[in-house]
Amino acid sequence: MNAEALRALLPLLVLAATPLAVMMGIAVRRHHGTAMALSALGQAAALAATWSGPETASGAGGALLIADAFSHYYWSLLLAASLAVTLLGYGFWRTSEERAEEFYLLVPVATLGSAVLVASTHLATLFLGLEILSVSLFGLVAYERGRAASLEAGLKYLVLSSAASAFLLFGMALVYAETGALEFRHIASAAGRPILLIAGAALMVAGLGFKLSLVPFHLWTPDVYQGAPAPASAFIATVSKGGVLGLLVRFFAQGGAGDLPGALALVSVIALASMWVGNLLALLQSNLKRLLAYSSIAHLGYMLVALVVGGPAGAEAATFYLTAYVATIVAAFAVVTLLSTAPREAEWVEDYRGLFWRRPPVGAALSAALLSLAGIPLTAGFLGKLLVIAAGVSALLWTLVLSVAVTSTIGLYYYLRVIVAIYSPASADEAPRLAAAPLAAAALAAAVAAIVWLGIYPAAVLDAIREASASLARLSS
């Protein structure tokens, strides 16, 4: 491996070193601020490395990984989200009696798993990255040992995630048995019996569908979002799902998954079911974290529409939508964190009644996040939906396009219900008081700025996404 390849992989190397540094710091002296600072500095250094390294390096990662422009863009997005979660964690755990230092150890480890996923070109690294991510998430979800809901959520995620990993591994075994290949590009060109290839692909879809909480693999999502600490829920919704979506975009482009008989039809059905089920179930929620959980199911359904379109247009639409979604969810959970403490979280819609009149900037920030999720113009979410619809129209996917439009209209109701609560009059004792958490407030400000920037002037981000998609297309040709 030459120096250029090492520079291309430097973000992964720095990210892998970060939990080691945090662990050594904890071994020397337990201190909440020091652990957070080491974790944040490591993630910030890895983020800087994605901007300074070469966009593509031949031979980087061998046959297992590739450090191309697509990987670097996703690494930047995942690292920015994980850094925001780290800052939110510091605000959340500041008054907790729990030992919070290990939280800052688990976040970079889980981020490393997601980063490996988006750079994977081989089924072995796909499974390795997914398990690094999943095992870390077990600890993050159940981190509040003194709260029964957190332990219950961790146990549910452990059992169901283990079953999903078994499905995925068995599907990979079937694919390998029929093609004799583990690299994505060799799987695409290998000949095999269609029936076993389809069975293997279906099992892999089940395993990855669980990680993305797509219908019908979504039942764990609301319970885990509600039971997990707010920063852990934010991590699952952004870094975890972002890594798996990036993997799917690459796998469809390089692994030829869309060329299997019935593959696109299956993904289309899952997308339709996720859009409708996610939005309809969200209508019934009075718990904000559960509402965001069901909403995430619908939003992943929208991203799958772009995946069905395929090609550079589909990759661009899916990637931009994910970028907008990550910024929006970070903003939403930053507000939840600012209103929460470890023993008691502000998770009910009633907790936000009158928030704008008590804390206008925070109320306005949550409103911006909800409007972006609803797809209102001048927000990042609007442009994301517009790109998905445009990609669907270009591919003549009228059923999917119509479902995006109709279900987005349904989603307006439950988002506006929360916004109405934010602007309703309320006395000061009807909701939790805002805690002083400057780092969480900084993460919130950055996320809201990204929502507005992406909604008004997205040219720079779109150029970076087009370049990433072009690098993916070159590897696929």
Sequence and secondary structure as in RCSB ss.txt:
>XXXX:A:sequence
MNAEALRALLPLLVLAATPLAVMMGIAVRRHHGTAMALSALGQAAALAATWSGPETASGAGGALLIADAFSHYYW
SLLLAASLAVTLLGYGFWRTSEERAEEFYLLVPVATLGSAVLVASTHLATLFLGLEILSVSLFGLVAYERGRAAS
LEAGLKYLVLSSAASAFLLFGMALVYAETGALEFRHIASAAGRPILLIAGAALMVAGLGFKLSLVPFHLWTPDVY
QGAPAPASAFIATVSKGGVLGLLVRFFAQGGAGDLPGALALVSVIALASMWVGNLLALLQSNLKRLLAYSSIAHL
GYMLVALVVGGPAGAEAATFYLTAYVATIVAAFAVVTLLSTAPREAEWVEDYRGLFWRRPPVGAALSAALLSLAG
IPLTAGFLGKLLVIAAGVSALLWTLVLSVAVTSTIGLYYYLRVIVAIYSPASADEAPRLAAAPLAAAALAAAVAA
IVWLGIYPAAVLDAIREASASLARLSS
>XXXX:A:secstr
  HHHHHHTHHHHHHHHHHHHHHHHHHH   HHHHHHHHHHHHHHHHHHHHHS S  TTTTTTTB   HHHHHHH
HHHHHHHHHHHHHHHHHHTT SS  TTHHHHHHHHHHHHHHHHHB BHHHHHHHHHHHHHHHHHHHT  TT HHH
HHHHHHHHHHHHHHHHHHHHHHHHHHHHH   BHHHHHH    HHHHHHHHHHHHHHHHHHTT TTS TTHHHHH
HHS HHHHHHIIIIIHHHHHHHHHHHHHHS GGGSTTHHHHHHHHHHHHHHHHHHHHTT  BHHHHHHHHHHHHH
HHHHHHHHH HHHHHHHHHHHHHHHHHHHHHHHHHHHHT  SSS   BGGGGTTHHHH HHHHHHHHHHHHHHHT
 TTSHHHHHHHHHHHHHHHTT HHHHHHHHHHHHHHHHHHHHHHHHHHS   GGGS      HHHHHHHHHHHHH
HHHHHH  HHHHHHHHHHHHHHHHHH 
